[in-house]
Amino acid sequence: MYSQILGTLPAPLFLFLAGVSAAMMAQKAAAKTSGSMGAAARTIIRRGAEIWALAMLFRLQEYLIAWHWAPVTDLLRMDVLNCIGVSLMLVGLVCTLASSWPRFAALCAVCALAISCATPLVWAHRPTWLPWYLETYFDGVHNQGKPLPWLFPIFPWAAFAFAGVVIGYFILSETGKRLQPTIMVPVTAILGIAIVGIGYGLDHLPLQIYSNYDFWHTSPNFFLIRLGIVIIILAACDARCQMRPLFSKSRALILMGQHSLLLYWVHIELVYGRLHILPRKAESILGATAGLLIITLSMLLLAYLQGKWDARKKQRLQVRPVPA
């Protein structure tokens, strides 16, 4: 059970951090426009649209690579990158309804809980009146006639992005800044543990309000458990950043984070695509560990080369002579 929970964390981490970055983008945009929530909303919506467009381009690339056997419907599959883009656009729309930062955070918290609690109902009472390529955004049905648990529809996945906005707001608020650097880590960790405990406790109540209860796919309690774990991981990362370097002063994680979209794009091919470096469904624990190490080092090298390329391009632009 515990390994299954940990195995489902990458997507929540992606979406949660997208929400945190949305809070940062909103604050930066508002700072340039005297605190305008409208400017913040436009920035978030534009970024979400960009990511959604890149996701569609990525789906087109995957389809062309698998030209002879991939169905054309794969172009409209609701993958995690699509979900991140749509979630950010939804966050931006919510931002347009807020007149202040506290209200924006409160609305995002309500949206996170509402999406999570509505997921079992949406999956049980599907909007079948929509074409499947639109319905899949709500319940991940694709063209199979039933929700597919390996896709990433708005319900429940967008809830993690809204939760990320709330935590991002807290970190960037004056209260959060006052808690840094000593108190923020235990406060965040305790919050994560409390949310895990609430989710676990609710799941073990003798009374269930949903007629079709699916813990692993639609349960609000599972959402709370994973959200709490993600917040605990955030606290652990914050604690690590405040410690002295263990082996070197390497900024490897920061470098990979700065080029995360490129790394995601490339690693998908190395792990799942035709360029996969390990045999599928035929690896030992040792072989899988070696593969993970190879891919991690390869992605670090790719991020380093991309960073060098960007720095060199910026340097060339700076030394370019200005025409008289």
SULRABEL-V908174 format. One record per backbone hydrogen bond with DSSP energy under -0.5 kcal/mol. NH is the residue of the N-H (numbers start at 0). CO is the residue of the C=O. If there is no record, write none. Layout:
NH|CO + NH|CO
//
This chain:
4|0 + 5|1 + 6|2 + 7|3 + 7|4 + 8|5 + 11|7 + 12|8 + 13|9 + 14|10 + 15|11 + 16|12 + 17|13 + 18|14 + 19|15 + 20|16 + 21|17 + 22|18 + 23|19 + 24|20 + 25|21 + 26|22 + 27|23 + 28|24 + 29|25 + 30|26 + 31|27 + 32|28 + 32|29 + 33|30 + 34|29 + 35|29 + 35|32 + 39|35 + 40|36 + 41|37 + 42|38 + 43|39 + 44|40 + 45|41 + 46|42 + 47|43 + 48|44 + 49|45 + 50|46 + 51|47 + 52|48 + 53|49 + 54|50 + 55|51 + 56|52 + 57|53 + 58|54 + 59|55 + 60|56 + 61|57 + 62|58 + 63|59 + 64|60 + 65|61 + 66|63 + 68|65 + 69|65 + 73|70 + 74|71 + 75|72 + 76|73 + 78|76 + 82|78 + 83|79 + 84|80 + 85|81 + 86|82 + 87|83 + 88|84 + 89|85 + 90|86 + 91|87 + 92|88 + 93|89 + 94|90 + 95|91 + 96|92 + 96|93 + 97|94 + 103|99 + 104|100 + 105|101 + 106|102 + 107|103 + 108|104 + 109|105 + 110|106 + 111|107 + 112|108 + 113|109 + 114|110 + 115|111 + 116|112 + 117|113 + 118|114 + 119|217 + 121|117 + 122|118 + 123|119 + 124|120 + 127|125 + 129|126 + 133|130 + 134|130 + 135|131 + 136|133 + 137|134 + 138|134 + 139|135 + 143|140 + 145|140 + 147|139 + 148|146 + 150|147 + 151|77 + 153|136 + 154|137 + 155|153 + 156|152 + 157|153 + 158|153 + 158|155 + 159|156 + 160|156 + 161|157 + 162|158 + 163|159 + 164|160 + 165|161 + 166|162 + 167|163 + 168|164 + 169|165 + 170|166 + 171|167 + 172|168 + 175|169 + 176|172 + 177|173 + 178|174 + 179|175 + 182|178 + 183|178 + 186|182 + 187|183 + 188|184 + 189|185 + 190|186 + 191|187 + 192|188 + 193|189 + 194|190 + 195|191 + 196|192 + 197|193 + 198|194 + 199|195 + 200|196 + 201|197 + 202|198 + 203|199 + 203|200 + 204|201 + 212|210 + 213|211 + 214|212 + 216|213 + 217|213 + 218|213 + 222|218 + 223|219 + 224|220 + 225|221 + 226|222 + 227|223 + 228|224 + 229|225 + 230|226 + 231|227 + 232|228 + 233|229 + 234|230 + 235|231 + 236|232 + 237|233 + 238|234 + 239|235 + 240|236 + 241|237 + 241|238 + 242|239 + 254|250 + 255|251 + 256|252 + 257|253 + 258|254 + 259|256 + 262|258 + 263|259 + 264|260 + 265|261 + 266|262 + 267|263 + 268|264 + 268|265 + 269|265 + 270|266 + 271|267 + 272|267 + 275|272 + 276|269 + 281|278 + 287|283 + 288|284 + 289|285 + 290|286 + 291|287 + 292|288 + 293|289 + 294|290 + 295|291 + 296|292 + 297|293 + 298|294 + 299|295 + 300|296 + 301|297 + 302|298 + 303|299 + 304|300 + 305|301 + 306|302 + 307|303 + 308|304 + 309|305 + 310|306 + 311|307 + 312|308 + 313|309 + 314|310 + 315|311 + 316|312 + 317|313 + 318|314 + 319|315
//
